[in-house]
Amino acid sequence: MEISPELFGLLGLAVLMILLFARMWIGFAMALVGFLGFACLSGFEAALKVLATVPYRTLADYNMSVIPLFILMAGIVSSTGISEELYRSANIWVGQFRGA
């Protein structure tokens, strides 16, 4: 008897909820359920190939690489006081307009 992918997805959600209520880390629980579900549907070897490539592709993505730079920029701007100067100058330029 073969289980349909939809029923398998619902079973995966149930297992995920059980793991979360058992106080397992969210990321680890999602990764475990996703890996096991993909392994059952596509085969264990295909799941290992996905496990080998997806983390690198996710972290090497441009959008993920700029997040630390934005955090660094915010720290520098906050500690040097530039943000107060920028706010003051923007208030001088557009402060007299309605909605400023």
N, CA, C and O atoms as a printed pandas DataFrame, in Angstrom:
     atom_number atom_name residue_name chain_id  residue_number  x_coord  y_coord  z_coord
0              1         N          MET        A               1    0.842   -1.183    0.000
1              2        CA          MET        A               1    0.000    0.000    0.000
2              3         C          MET        A               1    0.884    1.242    0.000
3              4         O          MET        A               1    1.766    1.393    0.845
4              5         N          GLU        A               2    0.634    2.117   -0.951
5              6        CA          GLU        A               2    1.443    3.324   -1.069
6              7         C          GLU        A               2    0.677    4.511   -0.494
7              8         O          GLU        A               2   -0.518    4.670   -0.743
8              9         N          ILE        A               3    1.372    5.336    0.272
9             10        CA          ILE        A               3    0.761    6.526    0.874
10            11         C          ILE        A               3    0.881    7.680   -0.114
11            12         O          ILE        A               3    1.934    7.876   -0.722
12            13         N          SER        A               4   -0.203    8.448   -0.273
13            14        CA          SER        A               4   -0.170    9.591   -1.179
14            15         C          SER        A               4    0.733   10.681   -0.592
15            16         O          SER        A               4    0.884   10.775    0.626
16            17         N          PRO        A               5    1.330   11.501   -1.456
17            18        CA          PRO        A               5    2.196   12.577   -0.955
18            19         C          PRO        A               5    1.466   13.561   -0.045
19            20         O          PRO        A               5    2.064   14.111    0.881
20            21         N          GLU        A               6    0.172   13.787   -0.304
21            22        CA          GLU        A               6   -0.584   14.706    0.544
22            23         C          GLU        A               6   -0.744   14.166    1.954
23            24         O          GLU        A               6   -0.582   14.896    2.932
24            25         N          LEU        A               7   -1.062   12.886    2.052
25            26        CA          LEU        A               7   -1.188   12.248    3.354
26            27         C          LEU        A               7    0.162   12.195    4.061
27            28         O          LEU        A               7    0.249   12.331    5.281
28            29         N          PHE        A               8    1.206   11.995    3.273
29            30        CA          PHE        A               8    2.555   11.979    3.839
30            31         C          PHE        A               8    2.929   13.353    4.383
31            32         O          PHE        A               8    3.598   13.457    5.412
32            33         N          GLY        A               9    2.494   14.415    3.686
33            34        CA          GLY        A               9    2.734   15.779    4.166
34            35         C          GLY        A               9    2.013   16.055    5.474
35            36         O          GLY        A               9    2.575   16.670    6.381
36            37         N          LEU        A              10    0.768   15.603    5.573
37            38        CA          LEU        A              10    0.028   15.774    6.828
38            39         C          LEU        A              10    0.681   14.990    7.964
39            40         O          LEU        A              10    0.731   15.461    9.100
40            41         N          LEU        A              11    1.172   13.809    7.659
41            42        CA          LEU        A              11    1.882   13.021    8.661
42            43         C          LEU        A              11    3.161   13.745    9.101
43            44         O          LEU        A              11    3.508   13.743   10.282
44            45         N          GLY        A              12    3.854   14.361    8.142
45            46        CA          GLY        A              12    5.041   15.137    8.473
46            47         C          GLY        A              12    4.730   16.324    9.367
47            48         O          GLY        A              12    5.484   16.620   10.294
48            49         N          LEU        A              13    3.614   17.011    9.092
49            50        CA          LEU        A              13    3.210   18.127    9.952
50            51         C          LEU        A              13    2.882   17.653   11.361
51            52         O          LEU        A              13    3.211   18.323   12.340
52            53         N          ALA        A              14    2.235   16.501   11.460
53            54        CA          ALA        A              14    1.919   15.953   12.783
54            55         C          ALA        A              14    3.192   15.610   13.549
55            56         O          ALA        A              14    3.303   15.900   14.740
56            57         N          VAL        A              15    4.149   14.992   12.863
57            58        CA          VAL        A              15    5.421   14.658   13.516
58            59         C          VAL        A              15    6.156   15.931   13.919
59            60         O          VAL        A              15    6.767   15.985   14.986
60            61         N          LEU        A              16    6.100   16.961   13.065
61            62        CA          LEU        A              16    6.734   18.233   13.394
62            63         C          LEU        A              16    6.116   18.846   14.643
63            64         O          LEU        A              16    6.839   19.328   15.516
64            65         N          MET        A              17    4.812   18.834   14.740
65            66        CA          MET        A              17    4.143   19.376   15.931
66            67         C          MET        A              17    4.510   18.587   17.182
67            68         O          MET        A              17    4.719   19.167   18.247
68            69         N          ILE        A              18    4.589   17.270   17.055
69            70        CA          ILE        A              18    4.980   16.442   18.202
70            71         C          ILE        A              18    6.398   16.792   18.644
71            72         O          ILE        A              18    6.665   16.916   19.839
72            73         N          LEU        A              19    7.298   16.950   17.689
73            74        CA          LEU        A              19    8.682   17.299   18.036
74            75         C          LEU        A              19    8.767   18.687   18.668
75            76         O          LEU        A              19    9.545   18.905   19.597
76            77         N          LEU        A              20    7.961   19.625   18.161
77            78        CA          LEU        A              20    7.985   20.978   18.731
78            79         C          LEU        A              20    7.407   21.000   20.138
79            80         O          LEU        A              20    7.927   21.693   21.012
80            81         N          PHE        A              21    6.332   20.245   20.364
81            82        CA          PHE        A              21    5.771   20.173   21.713
82            83         C          PHE        A              21    6.679   19.407   22.666
83            84         O          PHE        A              21    6.576   19.552   23.884
84            85         N          ALA        A              22    7.574   18.585   22.103
85            86        CA          ALA        A              22    8.577   17.890   22.925
86            87         C          ALA        A              22    9.780   18.797   23.199
87            88         O          ALA        A              22   10.777   18.355   23.769
88            89         N          ARG        A              23    9.683   20.075   22.789
89            90        CA          ARG        A              23   10.671   21.114   23.032
90            91         C          ARG        A              23   11.978   20.893   22.278
91            92         O          ARG        A              23   13.051   21.231   22.777
92            93         N          MET        A              24   11.886   20.323   21.070
93            94        CA          MET        A              24   13.058   20.215   20.206
94            95         C          MET        A              24   13.239   21.559   19.507
95            96         O          MET        A              24   12.263   22.267   19.258
96            97         N          TRP        A              25   14.472   21.909   19.193
97            98        CA          TRP        A              25   14.744   23.163   18.500
98            99         C          TRP        A              25   13.988   23.187   17.181
99           100         O          TRP        A              25   13.909   22.175   16.486
100          101         N          ILE        A              26   13.429   24.351   16.836
101          102        CA          ILE        A              26   12.567   24.481   15.665
102          103         C          ILE        A              26   13.327   24.135   14.378
103          104         O          ILE        A              26   12.839   23.360   13.555
104          105         N          GLY        A              27   14.497   24.702   14.213
105          106        CA          GLY        A              27   15.262   24.441   12.998
106          107         C          GLY        A              27   15.650   22.988   12.853
107          108         O          GLY        A              27   15.575   22.428   11.759
108          109         N          PHE        A              28   16.065   22.371   13.948
109          110        CA          PHE        A              28   16.459   20.966   13.889
110          111         C          PHE        A              28   15.256   20.077   13.605
111          112         O          PHE        A              28   15.360   19.118   12.840
112          113         N          ALA        A              29   14.109   20.388   14.218
113          114        CA          ALA        A              29   12.899   19.589   13.990
114          115         C          ALA        A              29   12.442   19.704   12.541
115          116         O          ALA        A              29   12.064   18.706   11.928
116          117         N          MET        A              30   12.473   20.915   11.991
117          118        CA          MET        A              30   12.067   21.098   10.600
118          119         C          MET        A              30   13.019   20.396    9.649
119          120         O          MET        A              30   12.588   19.786    8.671
120          121         N          ALA        A              31   14.318   20.481    9.935
121          122        CA          ALA        A              31   15.301   19.813    9.083
122          123         C          ALA        A              31   15.139   18.294    9.147
123          124         O          ALA        A              31   15.230   17.616    8.123
124          125         N          LEU        A              32   14.905   17.772   10.317
125          126        CA          LEU        A              32   14.746   16.329   10.476
126          127         C          LEU        A              32   13.504   15.823    9.748
127          128         O          LEU        A              32   13.571   14.832    9.020
128          129         N          VAL        A              33   12.379   16.493    9.941
129          130        CA          VAL        A              33   11.140   16.074    9.289
130          131         C          VAL        A              33   11.255   16.229    7.767
131          132         O          VAL        A              33   10.801   15.365    7.017
132          133         N          GLY        A              34   11.857   17.320    7.319
133          134        CA          GLY        A              34   12.035   17.525    5.882
134          135         C          GLY        A              34   12.943   16.486    5.266
135          136         O          GLY        A              34   12.647   15.958    4.194
136          137         N          PHE        A              35   14.047   16.186    5.929
137          138        CA          PHE        A              35   14.974   15.180    5.412
138          139         C          PHE        A              35   14.320   13.811    5.357
139          140         O          PHE        A              35   14.412   13.119    4.343
140          141         N          LEU        A              36   13.656   13.411    6.442
141          142        CA          LEU        A              36   13.027   12.093    6.467
142          143         C          LEU        A              36   11.878   11.997    5.462
143          144         O          LEU        A              36   11.700   10.959    4.824
144          145         N          GLY        A              37   11.104   13.065    5.318
145          146        CA          GLY        A              37   10.023   13.055    4.335
146          147         C          GLY        A              37   10.542   12.961    2.918
147          148         O          GLY        A              37   10.007   12.202    2.110
148          149         N          PHE        A              38   11.579   13.724    2.606
149          150        CA          PHE        A              38   12.166   13.668    1.264
150          151         C          PHE        A              38   12.804   12.311    1.021
151          152         O          PHE        A              38   12.740   11.782   -0.089
152          153         N          ALA        A              39   13.425   11.740    2.062
153          154        CA          ALA        A              39   14.040   10.424    1.919
154          155         C          ALA        A              39   12.994    9.351    1.651
155          156         O          ALA        A              39   13.231    8.439    0.859
156          157         N          CYS        A              40   11.850    9.449    2.297
157          158        CA          CYS        A              40   10.799    8.450    2.073
158          159         C          CYS        A              40   10.160    8.596    0.699
159          160         O          CYS        A              40    9.782    7.597    0.088
160          161         N          LEU        A              41   10.034    9.817    0.206
161          162        CA          LEU        A              41    9.386   10.030   -1.090
162          163         C          LEU        A              41   10.334    9.836   -2.266
163          164         O          LEU        A              41    9.922    9.317   -3.304
164          165         N          SER        A              42   11.601   10.244   -2.127
165          166        CA          SER        A              42   12.519   10.220   -3.269
166          167         C          SER        A              42   13.668    9.255   -3.126
167          168         O          SER        A              42   14.371    8.987   -4.101
168          169         N          GLY        A              43   13.875    8.731   -1.953
169          170        CA          GLY        A              43   14.998    7.824   -1.739
170          171         C          GLY        A              43   16.047    8.462   -0.844
171          172         O          GLY        A              43   16.216    9.681   -0.819
172          173         N          PHE        A              44   16.734    7.619   -0.123
173          174        CA          PHE        A              44   17.708    8.094    0.864
174          175         C          PHE        A              44   18.901    8.766    0.194
175          176         O          PHE        A              44   19.419    9.761    0.700
176          177         N          GLU        A              45   19.339    8.225   -0.947
177          178        CA          GLU        A              45   20.505    8.797   -1.629
178          179         C          GLU        A              45   20.204   10.194   -2.166
179          180         O          GLU        A              45   21.055   11.081   -2.099
180          181         N          ALA        A              46   19.004   10.394   -2.696
181          182        CA          ALA        A              46   18.612   11.721   -3.186
182          183         C          ALA        A              46   18.516   12.713   -2.029
183          184         O          ALA        A              46   18.878   13.879   -2.182
184          185         N          ALA        A              47   18.033   12.259   -0.879
185          186        CA          ALA        A              47   17.938   13.139    0.291
186          187         C          ALA        A              47   19.328   13.543    0.776
187          188         O          ALA        A              47   19.528   14.682    1.197
188          189         N          LEU        A              48   20.284   12.623    0.721
189          190        CA          LEU        A              48   21.653   12.975    1.114
190          191         C          LEU        A              48   22.266   13.990    0.154
191          192         O          LEU        A              48   23.018   14.867    0.580
192          193         N          LYS        A              49   21.955   13.881   -1.128
193          194        CA          LYS        A              49   22.466   14.863   -2.094
194          195         C          LYS        A              49   21.889   16.247   -1.819
195          196         O          LYS        A              49   22.605   17.246   -1.891
196          197         N          VAL        A              50   20.600   16.307   -1.506
197          198        CA          VAL        A              50   19.973   17.584   -1.172
198          199         C          VAL        A              50   20.576   18.141    0.107
199          200         O          VAL        A              50   20.831   19.341    0.207
200          201         N          LEU        A              51   20.803   17.277    1.081
201          202        CA          LEU        A              51   21.396   17.705    2.351
202          203         C          LEU        A              51   22.802   18.249    2.152
203          204         O          LEU        A              51   23.250   19.103    2.917
204          205         N          ALA        A              52   23.495   17.767    1.143
205          206        CA          ALA        A              52   24.860   18.237    0.889
206          207         C          ALA        A              52   24.889   19.574    0.170
207          208         O          ALA        A              52   25.851   20.326    0.327
208          209         N          THR        A              53   23.864   19.896   -0.615
209          210        CA          THR        A              53   23.929   21.113   -1.429
210          211         C          THR        A              53   23.098   22.278   -0.905
211          212         O          THR        A              53   23.492   23.430   -1.081
212          213         N          VAL        A              54   21.978   22.017   -0.278
213          214        CA          VAL        A              54   21.068   23.104    0.119
214          215         C          VAL        A              54   21.679   24.058    1.147
215          216         O          VAL        A              54   21.541   25.270    0.981
216          217         N          PRO        A              55   22.351   23.575    2.207
217          218        CA          PRO        A              55   22.912   24.550    3.166
218          219         C          PRO        A              55   23.910   25.513    2.522
219          220         O          PRO        A              55   23.907   26.703    2.834
220          221         N          TYR        A              56   24.762   25.012    1.630
221          222        CA          TYR        A              56   25.725   25.898    0.983
222          223         C          TYR        A              56   25.017   26.902    0.080
223          224         O          TYR        A              56   25.328   28.093    0.114
224          225         N          ARG        A              57   24.065   26.430   -0.731
225          226        CA          ARG        A              57   23.362   27.342   -1.630
226          227         C          ARG        A              57   22.598   28.415   -0.856
227          228         O          ARG        A              57   22.500   29.555   -1.310
228          229         N          THR        A              58   22.062   28.058    0.302
229          230        CA          THR        A              58   21.328   29.031    1.101
230          231         C          THR        A              58   22.260   30.093    1.662
231          232         O          THR        A              58   21.955   31.283    1.599
232          233         N          LEU        A              59   23.392   29.673    2.210
233          234        CA          LEU        A              59   24.315   30.632    2.813
234          235         C          LEU        A              59   25.114   31.417    1.783
235          236         O          LEU        A              59   25.567   32.525    2.072
236          237         N          ALA        A              60   25.295   30.863    0.586
237          238        CA          ALA        A              60   26.041   31.558   -0.454
238          239         C          ALA        A              60   25.167   32.533   -1.235
239          240         O          ALA        A              60   25.678   33.275   -2.073
240          241         N          ASP        A              61   23.874   32.547   -0.981
241          242        CA          ASP        A              61   22.962   33.454   -1.658
242          243         C          ASP        A              61   23.291   34.900   -1.276
243          244         O          ASP        A              61   23.647   35.181   -0.132
244          245         N          TYR        A              62   23.170   35.804   -2.238
245          246        CA          TYR        A              62   23.514   37.211   -2.004
246          247         C          TYR        A              62   22.681   37.806   -0.880
247          248         O          TYR        A              62   23.205   38.543   -0.046
248          249         N          ASN        A              63   21.385   37.493   -0.847
249          250        CA          ASN        A              63   20.518   38.086    0.173
250          251         C          ASN        A              63   20.949   37.679    1.580
251          252         O          ASN        A              63   20.833   38.478    2.509
252          253         N          MET        A              64   21.434   36.477    1.751
253          254        CA          MET        A              64   21.884   36.048    3.066
254          255         C          MET        A              64   23.256   36.628    3.413
255          256         O          MET        A              64   23.575   36.786    4.591
256          257         N          SER        A              65   24.059   36.940    2.419
257          258        CA          SER        A              65   25.399   37.443    2.705
258          259         C          SER        A              65   25.397   38.913    3.098
259          260         O          SER        A              65   26.342   39.364    3.744
260          261         N          VAL        A              66   24.375   39.675    2.735
261          262        CA          VAL        A              66   24.373   41.092    3.075
262          263         C          VAL        A              66   23.777   41.374    4.450
263          264         O          VAL        A              66   23.937   42.479    4.967
264          265         N          ILE        A              67   23.098   40.410    5.051
265          266        CA          ILE        A              67   22.498   40.632    6.368
266          267         C          ILE        A              67   23.553   40.983    7.415
267          268         O          ILE        A              67   23.351   41.951    8.149
268          269         N          PRO        A              68   24.674   40.249    7.529
269          270        CA          PRO        A              68   25.687   40.657    8.511
270          271         C          PRO        A              68   26.264   42.040    8.241
271          272         O          PRO        A              68   26.634   42.750    9.176
272          273         N          LEU        A              69   26.345   42.428    6.968
273          274        CA          LEU        A              69   26.867   43.751    6.649
274          275         C          LEU        A              69   25.902   44.850    7.083
275          276         O          LEU        A              69   26.344   45.905    7.538
276          277         N          PHE        A              70   24.597   44.627    6.954
277          278        CA          PHE        A              70   23.623   45.596    7.439
278          279         C          PHE        A              70   23.684   45.706    8.961
279          280         O          PHE        A              70   23.557   46.801    9.509
280          281         N          ILE        A              71   23.874   44.590    9.640
281          282        CA          ILE        A              71   23.985   44.627   11.099
282          283         C          ILE        A              71   25.248   45.376   11.506
283          284         O          ILE        A              71   25.219   46.162   12.453
284          285         N          LEU        A              72   26.356   45.147   10.806
285          286        CA          LEU        A              72   27.598   45.871   11.078
286          287         C          LEU        A              72   27.418   47.363   10.831
287          288         O          LEU        A              72   27.875   48.185   11.625
288          289         N          MET        A              73   26.751   47.717    9.731
289          290        CA          MET        A              73   26.522   49.116    9.424
290          291         C          MET        A              73   25.668   49.774   10.508
291          292         O          MET        A              73   25.948   50.903   10.909
292          293         N          ALA        A              74   24.640   49.089   10.981
293          294        CA          ALA        A              74   23.793   49.652   12.032
294          295         C          ALA        A              74   24.577   49.855   13.317
295          296         O          ALA        A              74   24.378   50.853   14.009
296          297         N          GLY        A              75   25.464   48.926   13.648
297          298        CA          GLY        A              75   26.289   49.082   14.846
298          299         C          GLY        A              75   27.224   50.266   14.745
299          300         O          GLY        A              75   27.389   51.013   15.709
300          301         N          ILE        A              76   27.838   50.444   13.589
301          302        CA          ILE        A              76   28.756   51.569   13.386
302          303         C          ILE        A              76   28.003   52.895   13.440
303          304         O          ILE        A              76   28.441   53.835   14.103
304          305         N          VAL        A              77   26.879   52.968   12.746
305          306        CA          VAL        A              77   26.083   54.204   12.720
306          307         C          VAL        A              77   25.580   54.541   14.119
307          308         O          VAL        A              77   25.568   55.707   14.512
308          309         N          SER        A              78   25.172   53.542   14.859
309          310        CA          SER        A              78   24.648   53.784   16.211
310          311         C          SER        A              78   25.735   54.226   17.175
311          312         O          SER        A              78   25.519   55.132   17.980
312          313         N          SER        A              79   26.890   53.603   17.102
313          314        CA          SER        A              79   27.937   53.933   18.079
314          315         C          SER        A              79   28.646   55.247   17.771
315          316         O          SER        A              79   29.184   55.874   18.683
316          317         N          THR        A              80   28.662   55.680   16.516
317          318        CA          THR        A              80   29.345   56.928   16.181
318          319         C          THR        A              80   28.450   58.152   16.296
319          320         O          THR        A              80   28.941   59.280   16.280
320          321         N          GLY        A              81   27.138   57.943   16.411
321          322        CA          GLY        A              81   26.235   59.081   16.523
322          323         C          GLY        A              81   25.829   59.672   15.194
323          324         O          GLY        A              81   25.194   60.726   15.159
324          325         N          ILE        A              82   26.179   59.023   14.104
325          326        CA          ILE        A              82   25.819   59.535   12.782
326          327         C          ILE        A              82   24.308   59.544   12.610
327          328         O          ILE        A              82   23.764   60.415   11.931
328          329         N          SER        A              83   23.631   58.584   13.218
329          330        CA          SER        A              83   22.176   58.493   13.041
330          331         C          SER        A              83   21.475   59.737   13.594
331          332         O          SER        A              83   20.501   60.207   13.005
332          333         N          GLU        A              84   21.953   60.268   14.704
333          334        CA          GLU        A              84   21.350   61.481   15.255
334          335         C          GLU        A              84   21.555   62.660   14.314
335          336         O          GLU        A              84   20.644   63.463   14.113
336          337         N          GLU        A              85   22.743   62.767   13.740
337          338        CA          GLU        A              85   23.027   63.850   12.796
338          339         C          GLU        A              85   22.181   63.714   11.537
339          340         O          GLU        A              85   21.676   64.711   11.020
340          341         N          LEU        A              86   22.020   62.478   11.034
341          342        CA          LEU        A              86   21.193   62.264    9.852
342          343         C          LEU        A              86   19.745   62.639   10.129
343          344         O          LEU        A              86   19.091   63.258    9.291
344          345         N          TYR        A              87   19.245   62.269   11.296
345          346        CA          TYR        A              87   17.865   62.601   11.642
346          347         C          TYR        A              87   17.693   64.112   11.755
347          348         O          TYR        A              87   16.706   64.663   11.268
348          349         N          ARG        A              88   18.627   64.770   12.381
349          350        CA          ARG        A              88   18.546   66.219   12.537
350          351         C          ARG        A              88   18.576   66.924   11.184
351          352         O          ARG        A              88   17.804   67.856   10.959
352          353         N          SER        A              89   19.455   66.493   10.283
353          354        CA          SER        A              89   19.530   67.150    8.967
354          355         C          SER        A              89   18.289   66.852    8.130
355          356         O          SER        A              89   17.826   67.730    7.401
356          357         N          ALA        A              90   17.735   65.640    8.211
357          358        CA          ALA        A              90   16.502   65.333    7.479
358          359         C          ALA        A              90   15.341   66.141    8.029
359          360         O          ALA        A              90   14.468   66.567    7.272
360          361         N          ASN        A              91   15.319   66.355    9.329
361          362        CA          ASN        A              91   14.267   67.160    9.935
362          363         C          ASN        A              91   14.356   68.615    9.474
363          364         O          ASN        A              91   13.330   69.261    9.264
364          365         N          ILE        A              92   15.562   69.128    9.319
365          366        CA          ILE        A              92   15.734   70.495    8.824
366          367         C          ILE        A              92   15.257   70.602    7.379
367          368         O          ILE        A              92   14.601   71.581    7.023
368          369         N          TRP        A              93   15.573   69.614    6.537
369          370        CA          TRP        A              93   15.213   69.674    5.119
370          371         C          TRP        A              93   13.723   69.500    4.874
371          372         O          TRP        A              93   13.131   70.261    4.109
372          373         N          VAL        A              94   13.108   68.511    5.511
373          374        CA          VAL        A              94   11.713   68.200    5.194
374          375         C          VAL        A              94   10.790   68.381    6.378
375          376         O          VAL        A              94    9.619   68.012    6.288
376          377         N          GLY        A              95   11.255   68.925    7.468
377          378        CA          GLY        A              95   10.445   69.069    8.669
378          379         C          GLY        A              95    9.288   70.033    8.523
379          380         O          GLY        A              95    8.288   69.899    9.228
380          381         N          GLN        A              96    9.396   71.005    7.623
381          382        CA          GLN        A              96    8.333   71.991    7.465
382          383         C          GLN        A              96    7.196   71.489    6.586
383          384         O          GLN        A              96    6.142   72.123    6.534
384          385         N          PHE        A              97    7.380   70.364    5.891
385          386        CA          PHE        A              97    6.320   69.820    5.033
386          387         C          PHE        A              97    5.330   69.008    5.863
387          388         O          PHE        A              97    5.677   68.435    6.896
388          389         N          ARG        A              98    4.096   68.976    5.386
389          390        CA          ARG        A              98    3.055   68.229    6.068
390          391         C          ARG        A              98    3.370   66.726    5.990
391          392         O          ARG        A              98    3.726   66.220    4.926
392          393         N          GLY        A              99    3.237   66.023    7.114
393          394        CA          GLY        A              99    3.506   64.587    7.177
394          395         C          GLY        A              99    4.964   64.248    7.420
395          396         O          GLY        A              99    5.332   63.073    7.451
396          397         N          ALA        A             100    5.792   65.257    7.591
397          398        CA          ALA        A             100    7.218   65.013    7.802
398          399         C          ALA        A             100    7.418   64.522    9.210
399          400         O          ALA        A             100    8.549   64.250    9.614
